[in-house]
Amino acid sequence: MNMLVNTGITGLDEVLLGGIPRGNNLIVEGAPGTGKTTFGLGFIYAGAALYDEPGAIVSFELDTAKLLRDASGFNWDLQGLIDAGKIKVIQTSPAVLLSEFRNADGAFADALRSIGARRLLIDGLTPMRLYAEVHDKPFREDVHLLIEGLARMGVTTMVTAERDESLGSVPSHERFVFDTIISLTREEHRRRVHRRLTVLKSRGQDFIAGSHTMRIEAGRGVHVYRRAQSRPISLIDQQTSDQRVSTGSKAIDEMMDGGLYAGSVTMVSGISGTGKTVFSVQFLTAAIGTGHKTLLVSLDEHPRQLIRNAATLGFDLAGLVDKGELFIHYESPLELELDIHFDRIIKLVEEKGIDCVVFDSCAVYEMTSPTEVADYLYALATFFKNRLATIIFNYESPELLGISQISEELKGSHLVDNIILLNYVEISTVLRRAIAVPKVRGSRNRQITREYVIAEGGLQLLDEEGGYADSAGVVPQLPFSSYYGLLSRSPSRQSPLVEDAVARGAPLPDSVELPTDNPA
């Protein structure tokens, strides 16, 4: 006989590292509306439908019709299992059930034996406790008798209990009696509801501690998503590679001493409009050309808009998607939950064999969960490094000109292997784009700032030969090498022609004539 009982609740057995030790009795506690009854109903249904373990439901408040209605919302044929004698619903009162606890051969025990019950749900403990207290009944002894009697029958029991601030939490004594305690919470954040599940204890086994995301989903019931940070932080042996993956630009590859190492993590930081998404598409397209399978995780733009905009630069994303060479995963930041998002990504990556991924943009993660974003990105980076997958995090810097730090909360320079900065530089009255690569682990990257434009095929770096005049044709726009302090918050952007004229005592270049409000 399997020593672990599979709960059948999606994701919970993963948190419990396989299931609950057979013979353990569970208490599921939570405030009203946290999903305790649905949780218990799923436990009983899965036992009967999936594991040939008949079960009984003891209900004090919900009648059978309401239980059937709730089950139908999850596509559970509860009535069919009742008719087949695999599930029995027992409508009773706390007084009757407490009396039955004291009689091992009573009607309650007979009802369980009649269907060969292996699982039992008592929904819930709080009405029983309150009834016993009001009538001065020995409730503690009754609970002990219940647990002992059911254990002898080989029934795994789940009991729900209200956790209401006005009544206090579940008494500590009852917590000692039960082998496994699962806590459900429901909180509102930015007018969005987040459900969490925490295993507080479970005798006889290890489990994944901490708070995990929980959802009640149509057609499925309770779905538990283990927290992303619970993945291994490091392995004894981590894969590495000497192979390089091109950025899609030969000039940028040269700045990085040959491109990106396979399995490396790169952060591309810049204000909106500097070309982070274009660079991402350029990278993924080049990776596809060398046999990689790719994924673009978009949190800013809908795929249709991405495909349209990319087409204007010569990228056929729709064709790559149709061929199964590029996958685009889009989620709206309005309802984003990190654990669920992580689960969907890793399943897609593992199923499709993806080894080049772009996240556009991780600033959305920071907006969604600012206190968790650093740990979350560590979890993502660790997962992909262990698969030797190459990933890029795009980050939208809040600063238009100059970069003081990548992020207030993230401070991600130590998290990643490579950093690429895309920035605007104002020279005279013209905004020009600049790229710099300050960090490339394991490489002799070129510590220079280059100018680039966004054109057909993506980012194109300009040659450092000659200059061009501005729209007025007065103050020349020289190459970046003619200036200094380009990435500074307060750089000197004075034209070398002006400096030269001052040094020689020659006349200054003419200034641009500014328009006035006076009519001609």
C-alpha positions, 0 to 999 in steps of 0.5 A, spaced: 500 500 500 502 506 498 504 510 504 502 517 501 495 519 500 494 523 494 490 529 495 488 529 488 488 537 489 492 540 483 499 542 485 498 540 493 501 534 492 507 537 489 507 542 495 507 536 500 512 532 496 508 526 494 502 527 498 500 526 506 502 520 510 497 515 510 493 515 517 495 523 518 489 527 519 488 534 517 485 540 519 484 546 514 483 553 517 481 559 514 477 565 514 470 565 511 470 565 503 477 562 503 475 556 500 475 551 505 469 547 503 471 547 496 478 544 498 475 539 502 470 537 497 475 536 492 479 532 496 473 527 497 471 527 490 479 526 487 479 520 492 473 517 489 474 518 482 481 518 481 484 513 487 478 508 488 478 511 495 470 512 497 469 518 502 464 521 506 462 528 507 459 530 513 455 537 513 452 541 518 450 547 513 450 545 506 445 541 504 446 535 498 443 540 493 448 545 494 454 541 494 451 538 487 451 545 485 458 547 487 461 540 484 457 541 477 461 548 477 468 544 477 465 539 472 465 534 478 460 528 477 458 528 484 451 525 483 454 519 479 459 517 485 453 518 490 449 513 486 455 508 485 456 508 492 463 511 492 461 518 496 456 518 501 453 525 504 451 525 511 447 531 513 447 532 521 448 536 527 454 538 531 449 534 537 448 528 533 455 527 531 458 529 538 454 523 540 456 518 535 463 520 537 462 516 543 460 510 540 464 506 535 459 502 533 453 507 532 450 509 525 455 514 523 461 508 523 456 503 520 455 509 514 462 509 513 463 502 513 457 501 508 461 504 503 468 502 505 470 509 506 477 511 506 476 518 506 472 523 510 470 530 510 467 534 516 465 541 514 466 544 520 470 543 526 468 550 529 460 549 530 462 542 533 466 546 538 462 552 539 456 547 541 460 543 546 462 549 549 455 552 550 453 545 553 459 544 557 461 538 553 468 535 553 470 537 546 477 535 547 476 528 549 471 527 543 476 530 538 481 525 541 476 519 540 474 521 533 481 521 531 483 514 534 476 511 532 477 513 525 485 511 525 483 504 527 478 504 521 483 506 516 480 513 514 484 519 512 480 525 515 480 532 513 476 537 518 475 544 516 475 550 521 473 557 521 479 562 523 475 569 525 478 574 528 472 575 532 472 568 535 480 567 535 484 562 531 483 555 532 485 553 539 492 550 540 490 544 543 486 542 537 492 544 533 496 539 537 491 533 535 491 534 528 497 531 524 497 536 518 495 543 518 493 547 512 492 554 512 488 558 507 488 566 506 484 571 502 487 578 501 485 584 497 491 588 494 490 593 489 483 591 489 485 584 486 484 578 491 489 573 492 489 567 495 494 563 499 495 556 502 501 555 507 502 548 510 504 549 517 506 542 519 505 535 517 507 530 521 512 524 518 514 528 512 518 534 509 514 539 505 515 545 501 514 551 507 512 558 505 506 561 502 503 558 495 498 561 491 492 558 490 486 559 486 479 556 485 478 555 478 472 553 473 472 546 471 478 544 476 476 547 483 482 548 487 489 549 484 495 550 488 501 554 485 508 552 489 511 559 490 517 560 485 522 561 490 521 554 492 525 552 486 533 550 488 537 556 489 543 552 486 545 545 484 552 542 486 554 542 479 551 547 474 551 547 467 556 552 463 558 553 456 563 556 452 558 557 446 556 564 444 549 566 442 549 572 437 545 578 439 543 579 432 548 585 431 555 583 429 557 590 432 554 589 438 557 582 439 563 585 438 562 590 444 561 584 448 567 580 446 563 575 441 556 575 443 552 572 449 554 566 453 549 560 452 546 559 459 547 567 461 542 572 463 542 579 460 539 585 462 537 590 457 535 597 461 533 603 457 527 608 457 521 607 453 522 608 446 530 606 446 528 599 442 528 594 448 523 590 444 526 591 437 533 588 440 529 582 443 526 581 436 532 581 433 536 577 438 530 571 438 530 572 430 538 570 430 537 565 435 532 561 430 536 562 425 542 558 428 537 552 430 534 555 437 527 555 439 525 561 442 520 564 447 518 572 448 514 573 454 510 579 453 507 583 459 507 590 455 504 589 448 499 584 446 502 579 441 498 582 435 501 589 436 508 586 437 507 582 430 504 588 427 510 593 429 515 588 428 513 587 421 515 594 419 522 593 421 522 586 416 521 581 422 516 576 420 514 574 427 507 571 425 511 566 420 516 564 426 510 563 430 506 558 425 513 554 424 513 553 431 520 556 432 517 562 436 512 562 442 509 568 444 506 568 451 502 574 453 499 576 460 496 582 462 499 585 468 493 587 471 491 580 474 498 577 474 500 573 480 507 571 480 507 563 482 502 562 476 505 566 471 512 562 473 508 555 473 505 557 466 512 559 463 516 553 465 511 548 463 511 551 456 519 551 456 519 544 458 514 542 453 517 545 447 524 545 449 525 552 448 532 555 450 532 562 448 527 567 452 526 574 453 522 577 458 519 584 456 519 587 461 521 585 468 519 592 470 511 589 470 514 584 476 516 590 480 510 593 479 506 587 481 510 585 487 515 590 489 517 586 495 518 579 491 521 581 485 528 580 486 527 573 489 522 571 483 528 573 478 533 569 482 528 563 481 527 565 474 534 565 472 536 559 476 531 555 473 534 557 466 541 557 468 540 549 470 537 548 463 543 552 459 538 557 456 539 564 454 535 569 457 534 577 457 530 581 462 528 588 459 527 593 464 524 600 463 528 605 466 524 611 469 529 616 467 529 619 460 536 622 460 542 619 465 542 612 469 543 612 476 541 605 478 537 600 474 531 599 479 530 602 486 527 595 489 531 590 484 538 593 484 539 587 479 546 588 477 549 583 481 543 578 479 545 578 471 551 576 467 551 582 462 548 589 462 546 593 456 544 600 457 540 603 451 539 611 453 537 617 449 543 623 449 541 630 448 546 634 443 544 641 441 537 640 440 537 633 437 535 626 441 540 621 439 540 614 442 546 611 445 548 603 447 553 601 452 555 594 455 558 596 462 558 588 464 559 582 460 562 576 465 567 572 463 569 577 457 573 583 455 567 587 453 569 594 449 568 599 454 565 604 449 559 608 448 556 607 441 550 611 437 545 607 434 539 607 430 532 603 429 532 601 422 530 595 417 533 589 421 533 592 428 538 596 432 544 598 427 550 602 430 553 608 426 560 608 424 564 613 428 567 617 421 564 624 420 558 627 423 552 630 420 548 637 421 542 638 425 535 640 421 537 647 421 544 646 418 548 651 423 551 647 429 554 640 426 552 633 430 559 630 430 560 623 432 559 620 439 567 620 440 567 628 439 563 628 446 564 626 453 560 624 459 554 621 454 551 617 460 552 622 465 546 625 469 549 632 467 554 631 461 557 636 458 554 637 451 558 643 448 560 643 441 567 642 440 566 647 435 564 652 440 570 650 444 575 650 439 572 657 437 573 660 444 580 657 444 582 660 438 579 667 439 575 665 433 567 667 432 562 662 434 558 658 430 551 661 428 546 659 433 539 657 431 534 662 430 528 660 435 521 661 433 517 667 436 509 668 438 509 674 434 506 673 427 511 675 421 
